[in-house]
Amino acid sequence: MVNDSGQLYTIEGISAGLLMIVTAYLVVSSTTVLTPQDVHITDVQLEQLGNDALAMMDTRDSYEDERSPLQEYILNDDTTTFTQAFLLYCNSSTSVTDMDNLRFKSTINYYNRITKEQANYTYHMPAGYDYYRENAVIVNRWVYLENKPPGAPPDMDSGPQIVLLEVLLWRV
């Protein structure tokens, strides 16, 4: 004999099956798949890291200081301390053993008042830091200089000016 109790088990089985299918669809569709378009995220993180390092270097240590450390490095042509400070700020992390392997090249852009054109010169490129990768970012910072740095080209103005420090930054 046929009765109504079989229908209830059938409806319960169908609804449970649908619930399992919907749950499986939601789980599969919510997972993140890294596509080639998402690879630029690491470049954005590297760019932010470089901008933060330059911003910290361009902040005066105390209110009484006349210049920021970045201004001092450029005005004194102190590329060794610039390199140490920049890499220290870029590599600051909670793990001492997980140091990032970064390389950079810095360029100073200035306005040539004689030719009325923008000009630049390489401020510093550490030895062995030849650029051979295509995943590099450019970070920059406007820096006020009271006079001409000693390593600047002769066509650079000797008075107060604002220059653009550009750093090409990449991972090895």
C-alpha positions in Angstrom: 0.0 0.0 0.0 1.0 3.5 -0.7 0.8 6.2 2.0 1.8 9.8 2.6 5.0 9.1 4.7 7.1 8.4 1.5 6.3 11.8 0.1 7.8 13.6 3.1 11.1 11.6 2.8 11.2 12.5 -0.9 10.7 16.2 -0.3 13.2 16.2 2.5 15.8 14.4 0.3 15.3 16.9 -2.6 15.5 19.9 -0.4 18.7 18.5 1.3 20.2 17.9 -2.1 19.4 21.4 -3.3 20.9 22.9 -0.1 24.1 20.9 -0.6 24.4 22.0 -4.2 23.8 25.7 -3.3 26.3 25.5 -0.5 28.9 23.9 -2.8 28.3 26.6 -5.4 28.8 29.4 -2.8 32.0 27.9 -1.5 33.5 27.4 -4.9 32.5 30.9 -6.1 33.9 32.7 -3.1 37.5 31.3 -3.4 40.1 33.7 -4.8 42.0 32.7 -7.9 45.1 34.8 -8.6 45.0 35.8 -12.2 47.7 37.6 -14.2 45.8 40.9 -13.8 46.2 40.6 -10.0 50.0 40.3 -10.1 50.3 44.1 -9.9 49.3 44.0 -6.2 52.9 43.3 -5.2 54.0 46.3 -7.3 51.6 48.5 -5.5 52.8 47.2 -2.2 56.4 47.9 -3.2 55.5 51.4 -4.4 53.8 52.2 -1.1 56.9 50.9 0.8 59.2 53.2 -1.2 56.9 56.2 -0.7 56.7 55.5 3.0 60.5 55.2 3.3 61.0 58.5 1.4 58.4 60.2 3.6 60.1 59.1 6.8 63.4 60.3 5.5 61.9 63.7 4.6 60.5 64.2 8.1 62.6 66.3 10.5 63.7 64.5 13.6 62.8 67.3 15.9 61.1 70.7 15.7 64.5 72.5 16.2 66.1 70.8 13.1 66.3 73.1 10.1 66.4 70.3 7.6 65.1 66.7 7.2 67.6 63.9 6.9 66.8 63.6 3.2 67.7 67.2 2.6 70.9 66.7 4.5 71.8 63.6 2.5 71.3 65.5 -0.8 73.0 68.8 0.2 76.0 66.9 1.6 76.1 64.4 -1.2 76.0 61.7 1.4 74.9 58.7 -0.7 76.3 56.1 1.7 74.0 57.2 4.5 71.1 57.7 2.1 71.5 54.1 0.9 71.7 52.7 4.5 68.7 54.7 5.7 66.5 54.0 2.6 67.2 50.2 2.7 66.7 50.2 6.5 63.3 51.8 6.2 62.3 49.6 3.3 63.4 46.4 5.1 61.9 47.2 8.5 59.8 44.3 9.6 59.0 42.2 12.6 61.3 39.4 11.4 65.0 39.9 11.4 65.6 36.9 9.2 63.0 37.9 6.5 64.9 40.8 4.9 63.6 41.9 1.5 66.2 41.9 -1.3 65.7 45.3 -2.8 67.7 47.3 -5.2 67.3 50.9 -6.3 68.6 53.7 -8.4 68.0 57.4 -7.5 67.8 60.3 -9.9 67.4 64.0 -9.1 65.3 66.1 -11.6 65.7 69.9 -11.6 64.7 72.9 -13.6 67.5 74.4 -15.7 66.8 78.1 -15.7 69.3 78.8 -18.6 67.8 76.4 -21.1 64.3 76.6 -19.5 64.0 72.8 -19.6 63.8 70.0 -17.1 67.1 68.2 -16.6 68.3 65.3 -14.4 71.3 63.5 -13.1 71.9 60.2 -11.3 72.1 60.9 -7.6 73.1 57.4 -6.6 73.3 53.9 -8.0 75.1 51.5 -5.6 77.6 49.2 -7.2 76.2 45.9 -8.3 72.6 47.3 -8.5 72.3 47.1 -12.3 68.7 47.0 -13.3 67.8 43.8 -15.1 64.2 43.2 -14.0 61.0 44.5 -15.6 59.0 44.7 -12.4 60.2 48.0 -11.0 58.3 50.9 -9.5 59.2 54.6 -9.4 58.7 56.4 -6.2 59.4 60.1 -5.9 59.5 63.0 -3.4 59.8 66.8 -3.8 62.7 68.1 -1.8 63.6 71.7 -1.0 67.2 72.5 -1.3 68.7 75.8 0.0 71.7 75.6 -2.4 73.3 73.4 -5.0 74.6 70.0 -3.9 78.3 69.4 -4.5 77.7 66.4 -6.8 75.2 68.4 -9.0 76.0 69.2 -12.6 77.3 72.7 -13.4 74.1 73.8 -15.2 72.0 73.4 -12.0 71.0 76.6 -10.3 73.0 77.5 -7.2 70.1 79.2 -5.3 67.2 77.8 -3.4 65.1 75.4 -5.4 62.8 72.4 -5.3 64.0 69.2 -6.9 62.3 65.9 -7.6 64.0 62.8 -6.2 63.0 59.8 -8.1 63.9 56.3 -6.9 63.6 53.3 -9.3 62.9 50.4 -6.9 62.8 46.7 -7.6 63.1 43.3 -6.0 65.9 40.8 -6.9 
